[in-house]
Amino acid sequence: MFKGRRFTHCCAVAAFFAAAVPAHAQSQGVTANEILIGTIQDLSGPLAGFSKMAVAGMQMRVDEINAAGGIQGRKLKLLVEDSAYSPTRGAQVAQKLVNQDRIFVMAGTIGTVVNNAAMPIQFEKNVMNFAPLTTARDMFEPVNKLKFAILDDYYGAMKEHSPVLYKRVNAKKACAVYQDDEFGLEVFRGATDGLKSIGVTMAETVTYKRGATDFSSQVARLRGAGCDFVVMGTLIRETPAVMAESRKTGFNPTFFGSIGAYTELIPMLGREAVNGFYAVSSTPIPYPDSPNPAVRKWAADFKARANTDPQLFTLYGYWIIDLLSRGMDRAGKNLTTDTLARAFETMGTQNSPLGVPPTTFTEKNHLGSSYSTISQIQNGRWVEVK
């Protein structure tokens, strides 16, 4: 299904974001020959499976662009720092990228808590946060020239799809398990509000801390509450861990996760335990045998380069740099944060042959796409549920 939504979500740092930066201030990170792009990834923590593939996709597109002559005669340089999915570490490496390396733009940074820790540091130096790998509403609201996001947000997608799936599977009692941070809360809030719209409240709610590995107590509480529909604000490791523990105890509700759990890594890690798992999706997994010939060629090109098949986050990383490069090219020789923001707002709908949703920014909306649907793991592969 397709959704086009706009939100009015205020946060505590709105006043900070609104602080004026001189309109024609000289942008750092841009020289006559080079543009510096920074990204903060989790290369050593629980999201490393996402981040390593995202960086590989980003670097692939950077190399292609540079081989073709760059952007307006300037070559791109990608600088990568490791946050280990820690907001404290994220703030430290943001300081390095912004104040020492003097990047022009931050792109594809992973994790809600890391982005929220890094953005104030970036914004102080007029450094844009482009296409973060998180779909929290803080990434595009309130509207600001320094914030552009590309994937349907956790809250809106869960609010939209939770009641649809709940009714589809004829569920009777809803519960939730989620990571105790802003990511998990956004998933939980969206599902709670969506289910409330059909008169359903959560019978039980359990949380866990980032990095947790034992979910026996959480599963025991969900099972004890008699839940037959469990919303999951979980990511790579936690999703199969919760489901494996559930299957072991004979607890088999419908499990439904956010776009944060929509990845090939879930069936790879969980195997039979995760068959039947539902999650929000927006872009088809780029399987090497995809029916889309453009995806098959791209996947083969990536494998020839990296000696491994690409994953969804490889495609995300590739698209982030591709879309960023389109904006920078439109901004022209006079590339500044202001001209880049204006370029995004005026360049119209951007499409890719690789299956990512069409992306459109406007002056009043910096969420590039609000498209999402539901997919399910069937026999070890993700299949869109029509």
N, C-alpha and C positions, 0 to 999 in steps of 0.2 A: 504494500500500500504506500501511497505517497502523502506526505504531509508538508504543508507550508505554514510555518508558525512564526510568530514574533513574540518575544518575551519582554517584560519590564521587570528586571531583577536588579535590585539595588544591593550593594554590599558596602561594608564598612569603609573600604578604601576608595569609594567613589570620589570623594573630595580630592584625594591625592591624584587620582587619574585625571581629574578635570583641570589640574594645575597647568597653567599655560606654559608652553615652551616657545621660545622665540621662533616665529613662523619661518624665517629664512636662515636659521642657524646652520652653520656648515656641518654636514654629517660626517662623522668619523667613519673609518673603515672603507672609504672609497678614494682610490687614487686614479691617476690617469690610466693605469694598467691592471688594477686589481680591485675586487670587491670581497671583503671578508664576511663570511657567514658563520655564525656560531650555533652550536646545538649542545644541549645538556642531555645526556643519556644515562641510563642505568646499565653500565657495562659489567658490574660485579655484584649486583643484588638480585632481588626476586623478579625483576622485569628484564633481565639481561637477554632472555630469548626474544623479546620484542626489539630491544634497542640495537642489538648487533645486526639484525636484519634491516632495521630502519636505516642505520648508518650505511650499510652496504648499498641500499637503494638510493640514498641521497648521493653517495659518492659516484655511483654509476652515472647518474644524470649530470652531475658536475663535470665528470670527465667527458661525457658526450658533448656538452655545451662548449667546453674549452677546446675540444678537438675541432669544433665547427667555428672557432674564432672568438668565442666568449659572448659577452653582452655589450653591445656598443663599443667593441674593441677592448673590453676589460675581461680578464680571466677571473673565474670564481675560485675562491679558496675556502674550504670547509674546515673549521676548527671544532674538534669534539672534546668534551670534558665529561667525566664520570661523576654522577651524583650518588651512585649506589642506592638510589631511591630514598635519599635522606634529604629533607628540606634544609637542614643545617649545612650539609655538604653542598647542596644545590646553590645556596646563597653564596658560599665561598667560591665556587667555580664560576658563578655569574659575575662576581667581582673581578675575577681574573679575565674572563672573556671581554667584559665591558670596559674595564679600567686599565688593564695591562695590554691585552691583545687589541683592544679598541675595534671590536667588530662593528659592522654596519647594521646587521639585522640578526636576531635570534630566530631560528626556524626549527620546527619539529621537536622541541623539547618535550620529554616524556614525563607524565605524572602530574596530577593536580597539585599536590602539595609542593612539588619542586617548582612548578611554574609560578605558584602563588608566592613562593619565597624569592624567586628570581626577578619577577616583574618590577617591583619597586626599584630595584637596583638598575634595571634596564631603563626604566622610564625617566629616572633622574638624568640620564644621559641621552634621552630622546632615541632610544634603541627599540625598534618595533619587536613585538612578540608575534611571529607569524606561524599559523597552522600548527599549534602545539598538539602533541599526541596525548590528548585528554579531551573529553568533551564536556567538561564542567562549564556552567554558564559564566563563571568568572572570566573565561577565556575570550568572551566577546561582549559581555555586558559589564557596566554601561558602555555604550558605543564610544569608542576612542580611536584616534588615528593610529595608536600604537598596538591595537589588538584586532587580529583577524583570525577566525577559526574556520575549519572546513568540514567538520563532521557533525551530524545531528547530535544534540546534547543528551547527556545521560538522563537528566530530569524529564525533558519533553518526550524522549523516546519511550522511557519506561511508563510514563503517565499515559501515553497513547496506546501502547501495546499490551500492558499488563491486563487490563480488563478484557481485551479481545481474546487473549490466550486463555484466560481464566474461564471464560464462557465456552470457548472452543473445546476444552478438555473436560467440561462439566465438573469443575472443581467445587468443593464444598467448604474448605477451610484454608485460608491463606496465612503463611508465615514468612519470615525473612531472616537471612543471615548475611551480614555485611561487614566489610572492613571498617574499623573504627577511625575513619578520617573523612575528609571532605569528599573524596571519591565515593566511598561507600554510602555516605549520607545522601549524596545527590541521587544515587540509584534508589535508595530506600524512600526518599521523599517523593520521587516521581511515581514509583509503584504504589505507595500508600495513597497518594492523591488520585491516581488513576482508578484504583480499586474502590476508593470511597465514592467515586462517581456512579458505581453500580451497587452501592450499599454494602460493600464488603470491607471489614476492618481486619487488621493483622491479629491473629490469635496468639502468636508468640513471635518475639524478636530476639535474636542473639547476635552478638558482635565478636570480633577478634582483632588482635593487634597486627599491624604490618609485620610480615615475616613469620607468622604462626605456622606450625606444622601439625599440631595435634588438635583435632576437631571433635573428639569423642564427646566432650561435655555439651558442645553446641548441638550435635546431632541427637544426643539423648533428650535434650529439651524439646527439639522440634518433633521428634518421634513421640514423646510423651504428650505433646499437645494435640496429636492426631492430625497433623497438617497433611494435606494432599496437594498443596501448591506452594512451592518454596521459591521466593524471589532471592536471587543471589547477587550481592554486591561484592563479587570475588574476581580474581584475576587468574594468572597462569597456573600457579601451583595450587592455590586454594580450591579452585573449582573441582578438579579431579580428586583432591584429597577429601573434600566434604562428601562428594558423591560415592567414593570408594568406601568411606566409613559408613555411609547410609546403606549401601548395598549389603555390606557385611552384616549389618544388624537387621536386614530384612525390611528396611524402610525405603519405600519406592514411590515417593510423590512425583509430581511434575516439577522439574527444576527449570527455572527461567532466569537467565543472566543478561547483563547489559552488553553493549558493544565491546566493553573491556574484556569480555570472555570469549569473544568471537575470533578465534584463531585456530590454525591447524595444530597448534601445540596442545590444545585440550584433548583431542582424540589420540594424539601421539603419546601423551603422558597417561591418560586415563583408560585407554583401550575400551574393553567391553563395559566398564563401569559408567562411562559417559554417553553410551548410546542412548538416544532419545532426548538428550539435553537440548533445550531451546535457548536461543540468545538473539538479541537485537543485532541486525546486520545492515550494512549499507553498500558494501562492495563485494561482488563475488570473489571467493578465494581464487587466486591465480594458479590453479592446478596446471601442471605441464600439458595435460591432455584436455584443457579447456575447449569448449566448442567455439570460443572466440579466437579466430586465427591471429589477431593482433597480440592477444595474451600468450598464445603458444609461441610465437616468434620472440616476444619479449622474454618469456621464461627461458627459452633456449639460449638467447643471447646472454642472459644473466648466468646461466649454468656454465656456459663456455668461459665466462669471465671469472666466476667464483668457485666452480667445481661443486656446486650444490644447487638444488632447486630453490627458487625464490619462495617467499611466504607473503602473507597479506601485508605485513609491516614493511617488507621490501618494497612492495607497490606503494604503500603510503609514503615512504621516504622519497621514492622516485617522483611521485606526483607533487609532493611538497616543493621540491626543487624546481620541477618543471613549471608549476604555477607561479612560484616566486620569480623565476626567470622571465616569464611573460610580463609580469608587472614591472620588473626592472627595465625590460626592453621598451615597454610603453612609456615609462617615465623619461626615457631619452638620455642624452649626454649629461644633462643636469640632474644627476641622480642624488636625491636627498630623501630623508624620511618623509617629508611633506609631499614631494612629487611622486614617491612610491605609493603612499596612501591614496592620493588622488587617482593614480593610475588604476589601482585595484577597484576603486569605487566607480570608475567610468568605463572599464574595459568590457563590460557585458558578460554574458554567459560563456564560460570556458568549459570545453568538453575534452575528453580523452578517449581514445579507442580502447583503453585498457579496462573499462568497466566501472571506473569511479563515478559517482554521481556528478552531474553538471554543477558547476560552481559559479555563483553570482554574488558579488558584493555590491552594496549600494551605500550611499552616504548615510542612510539611516539604519542599515543592517549589515553587520560585519560577521554574521554567520553565513558562510558561503553555501551551505546545503543543509536543508532540514529533511532530507529524504532518509527513511529507514524502513525496514521490513523485519520479518522474523525468519530465522533459519533454524534448522535442527540437524543434529548429528545422526545420520542414518548409515549404518554399516561402516563407520569410521570416517565418513566424509560429510562435509556441510552441504545441506540441500535447502534451498529457499522454500518456505512453506507458503504456498499460494493462497 
